[in-house]
Amino acid sequence: MKNSWTTLPTLVVLAVLTASCTSFEPGERKSMDQEAVSKGLRDIAFDVPSDFEFVQAFTHAEFVGQPAWWARFDASGKQDDVALSAANPSYPPLQPVTCSAASTSTWTALGVTCEAEMLSTSRSPQGTSDPVTVLLTRNSRQSSLFIYSQGH
């Protein structure tokens, strides 16, 4: 009887270690597919115009709470920032930003480059929503839309 009680804790520890070896590690960056990004966009009430195509996205989780995620969408030519703002009335209008605002690892992981035209907006957390930052870069060939949801 004594052996069965000392074996049980050992088995529990082994089971936890085995499960943790195959799970998503907190802080580790993980790719997201378009379906997961679509859910994230619904959660943050953001509408990406149909001219933009999904390029890539990542997420990372901490120990608890909603994971942070960031995504990139590209469109050919210069896209209308006024229409983008109008499609997302719960966000303040896009405002010009400098390259230094786009130099964070959040944006560089998605391949952001400094462009002559860069616009951004942020929405502070409201109720249960997470802080969100949107960055639009434009040049004569392409527009890129970057979205970062901070999570909680």
N, C-alpha and C positions, 0 to 999 in steps of 0.2 A: 504494500500500500504506500509506503514511503517513497518508493521509486516513481510511482505514477504522478505524485504531486510535484516532484522535482523535475520530471520530464515535461510536464505541461507548460511551465513558463519558457522552457527552452524551445519547445515547438512554436509557441506564440511569437517569440522573438525571431525565429527563423522565417515564419510566415510573413511577418511584417517586413523583414529585410528583403525577402524575395519579391514581394509586391512592390516595394519602393524602388527596386532596381529597374523595373520596367515602366515606371510611371514618369510623368512629366515633372521635372525638377523645378522648384520655385526659382524664379529669376532667369530661367533658361528661355531663350527665344525659340519660338516654334512657328512654322509657316501656317497661314490660314488659307482656306479655299474661298472661292467666291460666295458660296452659300453661307459660310460663317460670317463673312464680311457683310452680306446682305442683312443678316440678323442683327449684327452690330449697328448698322446704319439705321435700322428700324428702332433699335433701343435708344439711339441718340437723336432720333427724329431729324435725320439729315437726308436730303434727296440729291443724289448724284445725277446730273443731267444725262440723258440717253446718248449724247455725243461722246461721252467718256467711256473708255473700256477699262475694266479691271486689269491691273498689271501684277501686283503682288501685295501681300499683307503678312504681318507678323503679330504675334501676341506673346506676352509673358505673364506668368502668374506669380503672385507672392503666396504667402502661406494661407491667407484667407481672403475673402472678398472677390469682387469682379475683376478679372484680369485686364490689364491695359492692352490696347491693340492699336496698330497704325497700318494705314493702307495707302496705296497709290493707284490713281486712275489717269490715263492719258487720252488726249483727243488731238486730232490734227488741227492745225491753225490756231488762231487766237480765239478763245472762247469768251463769251460775254460775262463779265463779272457781275454786272447789274442783274442779269437774268438768274445767275447763280444765287445771289443774295435774295432776290425776290422769291425763289423756289424754297428758301429756307428762312422763313420769317421769325423763327424762334432764335435766330443767330443775329448778332449785330452785322451791319454791312461790312464787306471786305474793305480793308484799309491798306495803303502802301506800307511795306516793311523793307528793311535792308537785308543784305546777305547774312549779316551776323545773326539775324533772327532764325535763319534757316540752317545754321551750322551745327545744331545740336545733333547728337547721335540718333535721336528719334527720326529726324529727316534724312540724315546721310545714309542710314541703313536702307532707305528706299531709293537711293540714288539721286537725291535732289541736287541740282546744280544752281549756282547763282545766275539769275537772269535779270535783265534790265527791268522787267515788270514782274514784281512779286507783291502779292496781296495776301492778307491774313485776317482772320477773325477768331475770336475765342468766346466760348460760352462757359460761364461759371456754373458750378453745380447748382441745380435747382431741385429741391425736394430729394428725390432718389436718383436724379441723373448725375452722371459723372462730368467733370470738366472736359471740354473738347476744344481742340485747336484745329483750324483748317488753314491750309496754305495753298494758294494758287500761283503757279509760275507760268509765264508766257514768253514765247519768242515768236518769230515769224513762221516757224514750222510746226510748233506744237504747244499745247497747254498741258500742264500736269497739275492734278489735284491731289493733295496729300491731306490725310485726316488722321488725327491722333486723339484717342479717347483714353484718358489717364487711368480709368478704373478706380477702384476704392478697396 
